[in-house]
Amino acid sequence: MEQTGSGSSVFTPEMFVNNFLSQKNISKQETGISSVVVLSWTAGVIHWFGSKTKAKKIKSWIFSNTYPVYQAEINNKKVTFIQVGMGAPATVASMEEMIVCGAEVFIGLGWTGSLRKEIKTGDALIPVECVVEEGTSPHYVQDASLIKPDKDIANIIKKAGKKNGLNITPNIQWTTDAPYRELRSKVYDYGNKGVSGVDMETSAMYALGVFRKVSVCNLLVVSDELWDTWNPNFYSAILKESFEKAQDTVLGAVEEILSVKN
């Protein structure tokens, strides 16, 4: 595995987290970060998980004044549900900090745009390969062919999807820092090459997983279509129904992960 740069960082997530803990006079355990973490980019999604699992709302995490954080117990084991900042840099920085506090498994649940007409609003995707056009992952992994999800977690999510009536398709995902520069020429070109979706975080999250040796997998639901003219369906009934199944799928996957986790 080849990474960019060599030597140690002058500023590490351990430094940042330890400084926070010392200022607040709390332990890592009091942050509410568990070994299994479900993250998303919308507060409502995290509040749903918190309510569904009757979780405890955490107020001592670094960014809990900005983003909701919950810690629940499922099968007598803890799981964290947390909102993170949108985009690769913010998401990966938060994941780095959570890893310091003991996070080992990350499931990301969010939305994606479709680049191919056969991939419709409400379809569920697990990115298994990535086209890297964000600036974060090259700081972790240079070889894009290594940027993949954890296979075991992906299989658990797909299995849970079947139980919840959610058909999940493996796909190639384009991750970009510039959503308003998704050029028509790129959409056509990538779509013709089999790239199905576009988002702002996946490739960077997977690169971090490879670099830090933690398990990462994303489940994304198509919210808008880009393959012709932009077709936004953010508030459609079909997206609502599919995303509800995706939420139940993630909960089912978490239960399975926790059942086999020491």
C-alpha positions in Angstrom: 0.0 0.0 0.0 1.4 3.4 -1.0 0.5 6.5 0.8 1.4 10.1 0.2 4.3 11.5 2.2 6.4 9.9 4.9 7.2 10.4 8.6 4.9 11.4 11.4 2.3 14.2 11.4 3.0 17.4 13.3 -0.6 17.5 14.4 -2.4 14.2 15.0 -6.0 13.3 16.0 -4.6 11.9 19.2 -3.2 15.3 20.1 -6.5 17.0 19.3 -8.7 14.5 21.2 -6.4 14.4 24.2 -6.4 18.1 24.4 -10.2 18.2 24.3 -10.4 15.5 27.0 -8.0 17.3 29.3 -9.8 20.6 28.9 -13.2 19.0 29.7 -11.7 16.7 32.3 -13.4 13.6 30.9 -12.4 10.2 29.7 -12.7 8.6 26.3 -15.5 6.5 27.5 -17.5 9.6 28.5 -17.4 10.9 24.9 -20.1 8.4 23.9 -18.1 6.9 21.0 -18.5 3.2 20.7 -16.6 0.6 18.7 -19.5 0.5 16.2 -20.6 3.9 14.7 -23.4 4.8 12.3 -22.9 8.2 10.8 -24.9 10.4 8.5 -24.9 14.0 7.3 -28.4 15.0 8.3 -29.6 15.6 11.9 -33.0 14.1 11.3 -31.5 10.7 10.4 -29.5 10.6 13.6 -32.5 11.7 15.7 -34.5 8.8 14.1 -31.9 6.3 15.1 -31.7 7.8 18.6 -35.5 7.6 19.0 -35.8 4.1 17.5 -33.2 2.6 19.8 -34.2 4.7 22.9 -30.6 5.9 23.0 -29.0 8.3 25.4 -28.2 11.7 23.9 -24.5 12.5 24.3 -23.5 16.0 25.3 -19.8 15.5 25.9 -18.5 14.7 22.4 -16.3 17.3 20.7 -19.0 18.6 18.4 -22.1 17.6 20.3 -23.1 21.3 20.5 -23.3 21.3 16.7 -24.3 17.8 15.7 -26.5 15.3 17.4 -24.8 12.2 19.0 -26.6 9.2 20.6 -25.3 6.1 22.3 -27.6 3.1 22.4 -27.4 -0.4 23.7 -28.3 -3.3 21.4 -27.9 -6.8 22.6 -26.1 -5.4 25.7 -23.5 -3.8 23.5 -23.0 -0.1 22.6 -23.4 1.6 19.3 -23.0 5.3 18.5 -25.2 7.3 16.0 -23.7 10.6 15.0 -24.1 13.4 12.5 -20.8 14.6 10.9 -20.0 17.5 8.7 -20.7 17.3 4.9 -17.8 16.6 2.6 -14.7 14.5 2.6 -12.4 16.6 4.9 -15.0 17.1 7.7 -16.2 13.5 7.6 -12.7 12.0 7.7 -11.5 14.4 10.4 -14.5 13.3 12.6 -13.8 9.7 11.9 -10.1 10.1 12.8 -11.2 11.6 16.2 -13.7 8.8 16.8 -11.0 6.2 16.0 -8.9 7.7 18.8 -11.8 7.0 21.1 -12.2 3.4 20.1 -14.3 3.3 16.9 -13.5 0.3 14.8 -16.6 -0.1 12.5 -18.3 2.7 10.5 -21.5 2.5 8.5 -22.3 5.6 6.6 -26.0 6.2 5.5 -26.8 8.9 3.1 -27.9 9.9 -0.4 -26.4 9.8 -3.8 -27.1 11.2 -7.3 -27.5 8.8 -10.1 -25.4 8.9 -13.3 -27.2 6.2 -15.2 -30.8 6.0 -16.3 -31.3 2.5 -15.1 -30.4 3.7 -11.5 -33.6 5.3 -10.3 -34.6 7.4 -7.3 -35.0 5.2 -4.3 -32.5 2.6 -5.5 -30.0 1.6 -2.8 -26.3 1.3 -3.6 -23.2 0.1 -1.8 -20.1 1.6 -3.4 -17.5 -1.1 -4.0 -15.1 0.9 -6.2 -14.5 4.6 -6.3 -13.5 7.3 -8.8 -11.5 9.7 -6.7 -12.0 13.4 -7.3 -11.8 14.7 -3.7 -8.6 16.0 -2.1 -8.6 14.0 1.1 -8.0 10.4 0.2 -4.7 10.9 -1.6 -3.3 12.0 1.8 -4.1 8.4 3.0 -3.9 6.1 0.0 -2.5 6.9 -3.5 -3.6 3.8 -5.3 -7.3 4.2 -5.9 -7.8 0.5 -6.6 -7.2 -0.1 -2.9 -10.1 2.2 -1.9 -12.9 -0.3 -1.2 -15.3 -1.0 1.6 -15.0 -3.7 4.2 -16.3 -6.8 2.4 -17.7 -8.4 5.6 -19.6 -5.3 6.6 -20.9 -4.9 3.0 -22.2 -8.5 3.0 -23.9 -8.0 6.4 -25.6 -4.8 5.1 -26.8 -6.6 1.9 -28.2 -9.5 4.0 -30.0 -7.1 6.2 -31.4 -5.3 3.1 -33.0 -8.5 1.9 -34.7 -9.0 5.3 -36.1 -5.4 5.0 -37.2 -5.6 1.4 -34.4 -3.4 0.2 -32.6 -4.5 -2.9 -29.0 -3.2 -2.7 -26.8 -3.0 -5.8 -23.0 -2.8 -5.7 -21.7 0.1 -7.7 -18.8 2.3 -8.7 -19.0 5.7 -7.0 -17.7 9.0 -8.1 -16.7 11.2 -5.1 -16.1 14.9 -5.7 -15.4 18.0 -3.6 -17.3 20.2 -6.1 -21.0 19.3 -6.5 -21.7 22.3 -8.6 -19.0 21.3 -11.0 -20.4 17.9 -11.9 -19.9 18.7 -15.6 -22.4 17.2 -18.1 -19.5 15.7 -20.0 -18.2 13.9 -16.9 -21.7 12.7 -16.0 -22.0 11.2 -19.5 -18.5 9.8 -19.6 -18.6 8.2 -16.1 -22.1 6.9 -16.7 -21.0 5.2 -19.9 -18.1 3.7 -18.1 -20.4 2.1 -15.5 -20.1 4.6 -12.7 -23.5 4.7 -11.1 -23.5 7.4 -8.4 -21.9 10.6 -7.1 -21.4 11.9 -3.6 -18.9 13.9 -1.6 -17.5 11.5 1.0 -17.3 7.8 0.1 -13.8 7.4 -1.4 -12.2 9.4 1.4 -14.0 7.4 4.1 -12.8 4.1 2.4 -9.3 5.4 2.1 -9.2 6.2 5.8 -10.5 2.7 6.5 -7.6 1.2 4.6 -5.0 3.5 6.2 -6.2 3.2 9.8 -7.3 -0.5 9.4 -10.9 0.1 10.5 -14.0 -1.3 8.8 -16.0 1.2 6.7 -18.9 0.7 4.4 -21.5 3.1 3.0 -25.2 2.5 2.1 -26.5 5.3 -0.2 -30.0 5.8 -1.6 -30.5 7.6 -4.9 -32.2 11.0 -4.2 -31.8 12.7 -7.6 -30.9 11.8 -11.2 -28.3 13.5 -13.2 -28.0 11.4 -16.4 -30.2 13.7 -18.5 -31.5 16.9 -17.0 -31.3 17.2 -13.2 -34.3 15.4 -11.7 -34.4 16.2 -7.9 -36.7 13.8 -5.9 -35.6 14.7 -2.3 -39.1 14.9 -1.0 -40.7 12.1 -3.1 -42.7 9.3 -1.6 -40.5 6.7 -3.2 -37.4 8.1 -1.7 -39.0 8.3 1.7 -40.1 4.7 1.6 -36.8 3.4 0.4 -34.8 5.5 2.9 -37.0 4.1 5.7 -36.0 0.6 4.6 -32.4 1.7 4.5 -32.6 2.9 8.1 -34.1 -0.4 9.2 -31.4 -2.2 7.1 -28.6 -0.4 9.0 -30.2 -1.2 12.3 -30.4 -4.9 11.3 -26.8 -4.8 10.2 -25.7 -3.2 13.5 -27.5 -6.0 15.4 -25.7 -8.6 13.3 -22.3 -6.9 13.8 -22.8 -6.6 17.5 -23.9 -10.2 17.8 -20.6 -11.5 16.5 -18.4 -8.8 18.0 -16.4 -9.6 21.1 
